Amino acid sequence: MNAYFGHILSLLPIIKPVIHCCMKTLLNKKYALQFSALFLVCLLNFCEVSGQSTVTTFAGDGLSGLINGDTANCRFKSPDGICRDQSGNLFIADGDNHCIRQISPDGLVTTYAGTGLAGYTDGPAATAQFRTPFDVCVDVEGNVYVSDFENQYIRRIDTDGTVSTVAGNGIAGYVDGPSATAQFNYPRGIVIDVTGNLYVSDSWNHRVRKIDASGEVSTYAGGGSIFGVQSVSEFKDGSDTSARFYTPCGLSIDDIGNIYVADAYNHRVRKIDLSQYVSTVAGTGISGAAGGGFVDGDIAVARFNTLTELFVSGTGVIYVSDTYNNRMRKIENGIVSTLAGSGVAGYLDGPDSLAKFNHPRGVVLDGSAHSILVCDGNNRRIRRVTIEAPTGIESLSASLGQAVFPNPSNGLFYFHDVGLHSNIKVSDITGRLVTAIDIVKEGQFALDLAGQQAGMYLVTVTDKAGVVLCFKIYKTP
């Protein structure tokens, strides 16, 4: 949203004389409304190349439960971690349901592994048991790895559906060594590199651990003599075990093997490079449960509040679930910005800063790279956040051959080349859904807003492949 104002301010020397001249016209109330509409449209055209994020609900009806089926009617209890395989399947650690869920590319939600009851059992996916699984990752072959949080294990779900234990002896503690005797202390984030090494954020050991292909567990980064649930750790950059974390949570790995850490109670994004040196990417402020804050801007001054998950894209953009700020943040080119979320805990779809989350957690980039998917934990939903979607008021997407015209309009908006099985949703500027329409035939489609009030509306178009496109239209009086 800040990009809009920066762009507008840069144009003030050009539009100021126009505003001054037209303000005289505003003295005549007869023309006030018409001028306001005209000026807003002109301003939108100036901002045509700017982007705006939009939040929609991808899966879950918001009620607590374990129900499979289509994304609109399925239920989760506490979706915490999320990952995506190369075929477009999503895997979700549904913690309080003690199972791993799957969402197929066509939108079918199923239970991938687990009975729904807490326990510890290896074997076939349908009878295997977990105890509050917290995060998931997937290798290039499609095997899914799980940080089994309260069982103190790292588990694996093979592509044939067999669940096995990768490492841990089931006792909370801190022991490196062979997989069968190693100990973890509430493992949370988990990622895998191209050679098959697993990395785990061992939250209450305040360390990042490594499990190599042979099953050997070692400490990759983080040290000190502080252990145990609710223990108070420290903040320190440095080489491998000389560095200090404070309840590290989500992990993400980039294309060359650097690992990014959501260092929750240090309220910072940290990076472990290939030499195992730990540095701070972004975040300032006081360490500790009450030390968080909220500041956008340069990485040297930005602040987070108990960030718990993150994802780094192929282009190096970092998406952060700023959990206690109830916002999704973005780190790009040394700047931290708010991608979506008002900061007030709640549930509301809509444009960027108007949307509401309630403790967002796991985050992953979708297949088209047009949006991210977020586990909105306390809302029991998976939310979709578009990334800098086009907001030009003349065209919808030249690449998809779609257009809307006329825009502005006094009621009828025509969409050209709308594909079969697309879905169109229209919301007002408060995020209230005005209408939702499923397209049953290809070609031109007419959207009738004649009965709606004049003003700005946000249109979200989802095609059958799940690609989401958002843009603005303006209805004149």
C-alpha positions as CSV (number, residue, x, y, z in Angstrom):
1,M,0.0,0.0,0.0
2,N,2.9,2.4,0.8
3,A,4.0,2.0,-2.8
4,Y,0.8,3.8,-3.9
5,F,1.5,6.8,-1.8
6,G,5.1,7.0,-2.8
7,H,4.0,7.0,-6.5
8,I,1.3,9.5,-5.9
9,L,3.7,11.9,-4.0
10,S,6.2,11.7,-6.8
11,L,3.4,13.0,-9.2
12,L,2.3,15.9,-7.0
13,P,4.3,18.5,-8.9
14,I,2.4,17.5,-12.0
15,I,-1.1,17.1,-10.7
16,K,-1.0,19.9,-8.1
17,P,-2.0,22.7,-10.6
18,V,-4.9,20.5,-11.8
19,I,-6.1,19.9,-8.2
20,H,-5.9,23.6,-7.5
21,C,-7.8,24.6,-10.5
22,C,-10.5,21.9,-10.0
23,M,-11.0,22.7,-6.3
24,K,-12.7,25.9,-7.4
25,T,-15.2,23.7,-9.2
26,L,-15.8,21.8,-6.0
27,L,-17.2,24.9,-4.5
28,N,-20.2,24.2,-6.6
29,K,-21.8,21.1,-4.9
30,K,-23.5,20.2,-8.1
31,Y,-20.2,19.0,-9.5
32,A,-18.5,17.8,-6.4
33,L,-19.3,14.1,-6.8
34,Q,-18.5,14.0,-10.5
35,F,-15.2,15.6,-9.9
36,S,-14.3,13.3,-7.0
37,A,-15.0,10.3,-9.3
38,L,-13.1,11.8,-12.2
39,F,-10.1,12.6,-10.0
40,L,-10.0,9.2,-8.4
41,V,-10.0,7.6,-11.9
42,C,-7.2,9.8,-13.0
43,L,-5.2,9.0,-9.9
44,L,-5.7,5.3,-10.6
45,N,-4.4,5.7,-14.1
46,F,-1.3,7.3,-12.7
47,C,-0.9,4.4,-10.5
48,E,-1.6,1.8,-13.2
49,V,1.7,0.1,-12.9
50,S,1.6,-0.3,-9.2
51,G,0.7,-3.5,-7.4
52,Q,-1.6,-4.5,-4.6
53,S,-1.8,-7.8,-2.7
54,T,-5.1,-9.4,-2.1
55,V,-6.1,-12.1,0.5
56,T,-8.6,-14.8,-0.3
57,T,-9.5,-18.1,1.4
58,F,-8.0,-21.1,-0.4
59,A,-9.2,-24.0,1.9
60,G,-11.1,-24.5,5.1
61,D,-14.5,-23.4,6.3
62,G,-13.1,-22.0,9.6
63,L,-14.6,-24.6,11.9
64,S,-12.5,-26.9,13.9
65,G,-12.6,-30.5,12.7
66,L,-11.2,-33.2,10.4
67,I,-13.2,-33.2,7.3
68,N,-11.9,-34.0,3.8
69,G,-13.4,-33.1,0.4
70,D,-13.3,-30.0,-1.6
71,T,-11.4,-26.9,-0.4
72,A,-14.6,-24.9,0.4
73,N,-16.0,-27.4,2.9
74,C,-13.0,-29.2,4.4
75,R,-11.9,-28.6,8.0
76,F,-8.6,-28.3,9.8
77,K,-7.9,-28.0,13.5
78,S,-4.5,-26.2,13.5
79,P,-2.8,-26.0,10.1
80,D,0.8,-25.2,11.1
81,G,3.4,-26.2,8.4
82,I,3.0,-26.4,4.6
83,C,5.1,-27.5,1.7
84,R,4.6,-28.2,-2.0
85,D,5.9,-31.0,-4.2
86,Q,7.0,-30.8,-7.9
87,S,3.5,-32.0,-9.0
88,G,1.7,-29.2,-7.2
89,N,0.4,-31.3,-4.3
90,L,0.3,-29.4,-1.0
91,F,1.1,-31.1,2.3
92,I,0.0,-29.6,5.6
93,A,0.9,-30.5,9.1
94,D,-2.5,-30.3,10.8
95,G,-1.1,-30.3,14.4
96,D,-4.1,-30.7,16.6
97,N,-5.6,-33.3,14.2
98,H,-2.3,-35.2,14.6
99,C,-2.1,-35.9,10.9
100,I,-0.7,-34.8,7.6
101,R,-3.2,-33.5,5.1
102,Q,-2.9,-33.2,1.3
103,I,-4.5,-30.8,-1.2
104,S,-4.2,-32.1,-4.8
105,P,-3.8,-29.6,-7.7
106,D,-7.5,-30.1,-8.5
107,G,-8.5,-29.0,-5.0
108,L,-9.2,-32.3,-3.3
109,V,-8.4,-32.4,0.4
110,T,-7.4,-35.8,1.9
111,T,-5.7,-37.2,5.0
112,Y,-2.3,-38.2,3.7
113,A,-1.1,-39.9,6.9
114,G,-2.3,-40.3,10.5
115,T,-5.4,-41.5,12.2
116,G,-6.5,-38.2,13.7
117,L,-5.6,-39.5,17.2
118,A,-2.4,-38.6,19.0
119,G,0.2,-41.4,19.3
120,Y,3.4,-42.8,17.9
121,T,3.1,-45.6,15.4
122,D,5.1,-46.3,12.3
123,G,3.7,-48.3,9.3
124,P,1.0,-47.8,6.7
125,A,-0.2,-44.1,6.5
126,A,-3.8,-45.0,7.4
127,T,-2.8,-46.5,10.8
128,A,0.4,-44.4,11.5
129,Q,0.2,-41.9,14.4
130,F,1.7,-38.6,15.1
131,R,1.6,-36.2,18.1
132,T,1.2,-32.6,17.0
133,P,3.2,-32.6,13.8
134,F,4.4,-29.1,13.2
135,D,6.2,-28.8,9.9
136,V,6.7,-30.7,6.7
137,C,9.1,-30.7,3.7
138,V,9.3,-32.9,0.6
139,D,12.3,-34.2,-1.4
140,V,12.6,-34.4,-5.2
141,E,11.2,-38.0,-5.2
142,G,8.1,-37.0,-3.3
143,N,8.9,-38.4,0.1
144,V,7.5,-36.2,2.9
145,Y,9.4,-35.4,6.1
146,V,7.7,-34.4,9.3
147,S,8.9,-32.7,12.5
148,D,6.8,-34.7,15.0
149,F,6.8,-32.0,17.6
150,E,5.5,-33.6,20.8
151,N,6.9,-37.1,19.9
152,Q,10.4,-35.6,19.7
153,Y,11.0,-37.5,16.4
154,I,11.7,-36.8,12.8
155,R,9.4,-38.9,10.6
156,R,9.2,-39.8,6.9
157,I,6.3,-40.7,4.7
158,D,7.4,-42.6,1.6
159,T,5.7,-42.3,-1.7
160,D,4.1,-45.7,-1.1
161,G,2.5,-44.4,2.1
162,T,4.8,-46.0,4.6
163,V,5.6,-44.0,7.7
164,S,9.0,-44.5,9.4
165,T,11.2,-42.8,12.0
166,V,14.2,-41.0,10.6
167,A,15.8,-39.8,13.9
168,G,15.1,-39.4,17.6
169,N,14.6,-41.7,20.5
170,G,11.3,-40.0,21.7
171,I,12.8,-38.4,24.8
172,A,13.1,-34.6,24.9
173,G,16.8,-33.7,25.3
174,Y,20.0,-32.7,23.5
175,V,22.1,-35.6,22.1
176,D,24.0,-35.7,18.8
177,G,25.0,-39.0,17.2
178,P,23.3,-41.9,15.5
179,S,19.7,-41.5,14.6
180,A,18.4,-44.1,17.1
181,T,20.0,-42.4,20.1
182,A,19.8,-38.7,19.1
183,Q,17.5,-36.5,21.0
184,F,15.5,-33.4,20.1
185,N,13.7,-30.8,22.2
186,Y,10.4,-30.0,20.4
187,P,11.6,-29.9,16.7
188,R,9.7,-27.4,14.6
189,G,10.9,-26.3,11.2
190,I,12.3,-28.8,8.7
191,V,13.9,-28.5,5.2
192,I,15.9,-30.7,3.0
193,D,18.8,-29.9,0.6
194,V,19.6,-31.3,-2.8
195,T,21.8,-34.0,-1.5
196,G,19.3,-35.3,1.0
197,N,20.5,-33.7,4.2
198,L,17.7,-32.7,6.6
199,Y,17.9,-29.5,8.7
200,V,15.7,-29.1,11.8
201,S,15.0,-26.1,14.0
202,D,15.3,-27.7,17.5
203,S,13.3,-25.1,19.2
204,W,13.9,-25.5,22.9
205,N,17.5,-26.6,22.4
206,H,17.9,-23.2,20.6
207,R,19.8,-24.8,17.7
208,V,19.5,-25.9,14.1
209,R,20.4,-29.6,13.8
210,K,21.5,-31.6,10.7
211,I,20.6,-35.2,9.8
212,D,22.8,-36.5,7.1
213,A,21.9,-39.3,4.6
214,S,23.3,-41.9,7.0
215,G,21.1,-40.8,9.8
216,E,23.9,-39.1,11.8
217,V,22.6,-36.1,13.8
218,S,24.9,-33.2,14.4
219,T,24.5,-29.5,15.5
220,Y,24.7,-27.3,12.5
221,A,24.4,-23.9,14.1
222,G,23.7,-22.5,17.6
223,G,25.2,-23.3,20.9
224,G,25.4,-22.5,24.6
225,S,24.4,-24.2,27.8
226,I,20.7,-23.2,27.8
227,F,18.1,-25.9,27.2
228,G,14.6,-26.8,28.0
229,V,11.0,-25.6,27.5
230,Q,10.6,-21.9,28.2
231,S,14.3,-21.5,28.8
232,V,15.6,-18.0,28.0
233,S,18.3,-18.0,25.4
234,E,20.4,-15.2,23.7
235,F,21.1,-13.5,20.4
236,K,24.5,-13.6,18.8
237,D,25.7,-13.8,15.2
238,G,28.8,-15.9,14.5
239,S,30.2,-19.2,13.2
240,D,28.2,-22.4,13.7
241,T,28.0,-23.2,17.4
242,S,29.2,-19.8,18.6
243,A,26.0,-18.3,17.3
244,R,22.9,-18.1,19.5
245,F,19.2,-18.5,18.7
246,Y,16.2,-18.1,20.9
247,T,13.5,-20.6,20.0
248,P,14.2,-21.0,16.3
249,C,11.0,-22.0,14.4
250,G,10.5,-22.1,10.6
251,L,13.3,-22.9,8.1
252,S,13.6,-22.3,4.4
253,I,16.5,-23.1,2.1
254,D,17.5,-21.3,-1.1
255,D,18.7,-22.7,-4.4
256,I,22.4,-22.8,-3.3
257,G,21.9,-24.2,0.2
258,N,21.7,-21.1,2.5
259,I,19.3,-21.7,5.3
260,Y,17.0,-19.0,6.6
261,V,15.6,-19.2,10.1
262,A,12.6,-17.6,11.7
263,D,14.3,-16.9,15.1
264,A,11.0,-16.4,17.0
265,Y,11.9,-14.9,20.3
266,N,14.8,-12.9,18.9
267,H,12.2,-11.4,16.5
268,R,14.7,-11.7,13.6
269,V,15.3,-13.5,10.3
270,R,18.6,-15.2,10.4
271,K,20.7,-16.8,7.7
272,I,23.1,-19.7,7.9
273,D,25.4,-19.6,4.9
274,L,27.4,-22.5,3.4
275,S,30.3,-22.0,5.7
276,Q,27.8,-22.3,8.6
277,Y,28.2,-18.6,9.6
278,V,25.0,-17.2,11.1
279,S,24.1,-13.6,10.3
280,T,21.0,-11.4,10.8
281,V,19.0,-10.7,7.6
282,A,16.4,-8.4,9.2
283,G,14.9,-7.5,12.5
284,T,15.9,-5.4,15.5
285,G,14.7,-4.9,19.0
286,I,14.8,-6.6,22.3
287,S,15.0,-10.4,22.6
288,G,12.4,-12.2,24.6
289,A,8.7,-13.2,24.5
290,A,7.7,-9.5,25.0
291,G,10.4,-7.9,22.9
292,G,8.7,-7.8,19.5
293,G,7.4,-4.8,17.6
294,F,6.2,-3.7,14.2
295,V,8.3,-1.5,11.9
296,D,8.5,-1.6,8.1
297,G,11.4,-0.1,6.3
298,D,15.1,-0.8,6.0
299,I,16.3,-4.1,7.3
300,A,18.5,-2.3,9.9
301,V,15.4,-0.8,11.6
302,A,12.5,-3.2,10.7
303,R,10.9,-5.1,13.6
304,F,8.9,-8.3,13.8
305,N,6.9,-9.9,16.6
306,T,7.5,-13.6,17.1
307,L,7.8,-14.6,13.5
308,T,7.3,-18.4,13.2
309,E,7.6,-19.3,9.6
310,L,9.2,-18.1,6.4
311,F,9.8,-19.0,2.8
312,V,12.6,-17.8,0.4
313,S,11.8,-17.7,-3.3
314,G,14.1,-18.5,-6.2
315,T,14.7,-14.8,-6.7
316,G,15.7,-14.3,-3.1
317,V,12.5,-12.7,-1.8
318,I,11.7,-13.8,1.7
319,Y,8.1,-14.1,2.8
320,V,7.6,-14.0,6.6
321,S,4.7,-15.1,8.8
322,D,4.9,-12.4,11.4
323,T,2.7,-14.4,13.7
324,Y,2.0,-12.1,16.7
325,N,1.7,-9.1,14.4
326,N,-0.9,-11.0,12.4
327,R,0.7,-9.9,9.2
328,M,2.5,-11.3,6.2
329,R,5.7,-9.5,5.6
330,K,8.2,-9.4,2.7
331,I,11.9,-8.8,2.6
332,E,13.2,-7.7,-0.8
333,N,16.2,-5.5,-1.8
334,G,17.0,-4.7,1.8
335,I,13.5,-3.4,2.6
336,V,10.9,-5.0,4.9
337,S,7.3,-4.3,3.9
338,T,3.8,-5.6,4.9
339,L,2.4,-7.8,2.2
340,A,-1.0,-8.3,3.8
341,G,-2.7,-8.0,7.1
342,S,-4.1,-5.1,9.2
343,G,-2.3,-6.2,12.4
344,V,-5.6,-6.9,14.1
345,A,-6.3,-10.6,14.8
346,G,-9.4,-11.7,12.9
347,Y,-10.7,-13.2,9.7
348,L,-11.3,-11.0,6.7
349,D,-10.5,-11.5,3.0
350,G,-9.8,-8.5,0.9
351,P,-7.1,-6.0,-0.2
352,D,-3.7,-6.1,1.5
353,S,-3.9,-3.9,4.7
354,L,-7.6,-4.4,5.1
355,A,-7.3,-8.2,5.3
356,K,-7.1,-10.0,8.7
357,F,-5.2,-13.0,9.9
358,N,-5.1,-14.8,13.2
359,H,-1.6,-16.2,14.0
360,P,-0.4,-17.0,10.5
361,R,2.2,-19.8,10.4
362,G,3.4,-22.0,7.5
363,V,4.0,-20.3,4.1
364,V,4.9,-21.5,0.7
365,L,5.1,-20.0,-2.8
366,D,2.4,-21.4,-5.1
367,G,3.3,-23.1,-8.4
368,S,2.7,-20.1,-10.6
369,A,4.7,-17.7,-8.4
370,H,1.7,-15.3,-8.5
371,S,0.8,-15.9,-4.8
372,I,1.8,-17.4,-1.5
373,L,-0.3,-19.9,0.5
374,V,-0.4,-19.3,4.3
375,C,-1.5,-21.5,7.1
376,D,-3.8,-19.2,9.1
377,G,-3.6,-21.2,12.3
378,N,-6.2,-19.8,14.6
379,N,-8.6,-19.3,11.6
380,R,-8.2,-22.9,10.7
381,R,-7.8,-22.0,7.1
382,I,-5.3,-21.9,4.3
383,R,-5.2,-18.4,2.8
384,R,-3.9,-17.2,-0.5
385,V,-2.1,-13.9,-0.8
386,T,-1.5,-12.5,-4.3
387,I,1.9,-11.0,-4.9
388,E,1.9,-7.6,-6.5
389,A,-1.0,-8.4,-8.7
390,P,-1.6,-6.0,-11.6
391,T,-4.0,-3.2,-10.7
392,G,-4.2,-1.3,-14.0
393,I,-7.8,-0.4,-14.6
394,E,-7.6,-0.9,-18.4
395,S,-6.3,-4.5,-18.7
396,L,-6.7,-7.6,-16.7
397,S,-3.7,-9.6,-18.0
398,A,-2.2,-9.2,-21.5
399,S,-0.4,-12.6,-21.0
400,L,-3.7,-14.4,-20.5
401,G,-5.5,-12.4,-23.3
402,Q,-8.1,-11.1,-20.9
403,A,-9.5,-7.6,-20.7
404,V,-12.3,-5.7,-19.0
405,F,-14.1,-2.8,-20.5
406,P,-15.4,-0.2,-20.2
407,N,-13.6,0.7,-17.0
408,P,-14.8,3.0,-15.3
409,S,-18.4,2.0,-16.0
410,N,-21.8,3.0,-14.6
411,G,-22.8,-0.6,-14.1
412,L,-21.9,-3.1,-16.8
413,F,-18.3,-4.4,-17.1
414,Y,-17.5,-6.8,-20.0
415,F,-14.8,-9.4,-19.6
416,H,-13.2,-10.6,-22.9
417,D,-12.0,-14.2,-23.3
418,V,-12.9,-15.6,-19.9
419,G,-12.1,-19.3,-19.7
420,L,-14.5,-22.1,-18.8
421,H,-14.5,-23.0,-15.1
422,S,-13.1,-19.7,-14.0
423,N,-14.5,-18.1,-10.9
424,I,-15.0,-14.3,-10.4
425,K,-15.4,-12.7,-7.0
426,V,-16.1,-9.0,-6.5
427,S,-15.5,-7.3,-3.1
428,D,-15.9,-3.7,-2.0
429,I,-13.1,-1.7,-0.5
430,T,-13.9,-3.0,3.0
431,G,-13.4,-6.6,1.8
432,R,-17.1,-7.4,1.9
433,L,-17.9,-10.0,-0.8
434,V,-20.4,-8.4,-3.2
435,T,-20.8,-11.3,-5.6
436,A,-19.2,-14.6,-6.6
437,I,-19.8,-16.2,-10.1
438,D,-18.8,-19.5,-11.6
439,I,-18.3,-19.2,-15.4
440,V,-20.1,-21.9,-17.3
441,K,-19.2,-20.9,-20.8
442,E,-16.1,-19.5,-22.5
443,G,-16.0,-16.1,-24.2
444,Q,-17.3,-12.7,-23.2
445,F,-18.9,-12.3,-19.8
446,A,-20.8,-9.3,-18.5
447,L,-20.6,-8.3,-14.8
448,D,-23.5,-6.2,-13.7
449,L,-22.9,-3.9,-10.8
450,A,-25.8,-1.5,-11.6
451,G,-27.4,-2.1,-8.2
452,Q,-24.2,-1.4,-6.3
453,Q,-23.0,1.9,-4.9
454,A,-20.5,4.0,-6.8
455,G,-16.9,3.4,-5.9
456,M,-13.9,1.1,-6.1
457,Y,-14.3,-2.7,-6.3
458,L,-11.7,-5.4,-6.2
459,V,-12.2,-8.3,-8.7
460,T,-10.5,-11.7,-8.2
461,V,-10.4,-14.1,-11.1
462,T,-9.3,-17.7,-10.5
463,D,-8.9,-19.9,-13.6
464,K,-9.3,-23.7,-13.6
465,A,-5.5,-24.1,-13.1
466,G,-5.7,-22.1,-9.8
467,V,-4.0,-19.0,-11.2
468,V,-5.4,-15.9,-9.4
469,L,-5.5,-12.5,-10.9
470,C,-6.7,-9.4,-9.1
471,F,-7.5,-5.9,-10.3
472,K,-9.6,-2.9,-9.6
473,I,-12.7,-1.6,-11.4
474,Y,-14.5,1.7,-10.7
475,K,-18.3,2.1,-10.8
476,T,-19.3,5.7,-11.5
477,P,-22.5,7.2,-10.1
